[in-house]
Amino acid sequence: MRVGVVGVQGDVSEHVDAVQRAIKEAGLSGDAITVRRSPDLAKVDALTIPGGESTTISKLLVKFGLFDDIVRRAAEGMPILGTCAGCILLAKEGDDEVSKTETKLLGLMDMAVDRNAFGRQRQSFEGDIEVSVLERPFHGVFIRAPEITRTWGACEPIGKFQKKIVLARQGHLVGAAFHPELSGDLRIHKWFLSLV
């Protein structure tokens, strides 16, 4: 199993480390690699789009020729985990901020997002999330976090914080409004690996 982490901007090394540890702890054989170009993407079985700045990541995905390839691989069934900015990019609908910045969304999941729903950088916080696919709550790290404001079609909410949707799944695609890679808890990464 080879899991790619989009490496154009954001907390890339933290995700590579979390994926490598999750693979090891789950007793699986595999590795995590940084994906910066299409040949890197061609080598992976699954992909993580990390947190960072969604407009910047989107522009760099287009610039480096990854945008259309990610959409194509998703259509072919490649599992993708998008966290924070990555969650925004997976959505089919953004908010006014997404429109204003002309952020091009991958548009892969039947969900709408509010880009800075939980406030700016200084309003960052941690909190327990009720997650339907885990036995006990997950302690999430929220940094300039979006909210998944609604889901439709095949997309289902699987995690909530204070009645707000912060984790959703659509088949092999997963959007997390928080940063599971920063929590020290690998359960979401291990669960994602089970989809690969």
Helices and strands as residue ranges (DSSP letters): E 2-6, H 12-25, E 31-35, H 38-41, E 46-49, H 54-63, H 67-75, E 80-83, H 85-90, E 91-93, H 96-100, E 109-114, G 121-123, E 125-131, E 138-142, E 147-151, E 156-161, E 164-170, E 173-176, G 180-182, H 187-193
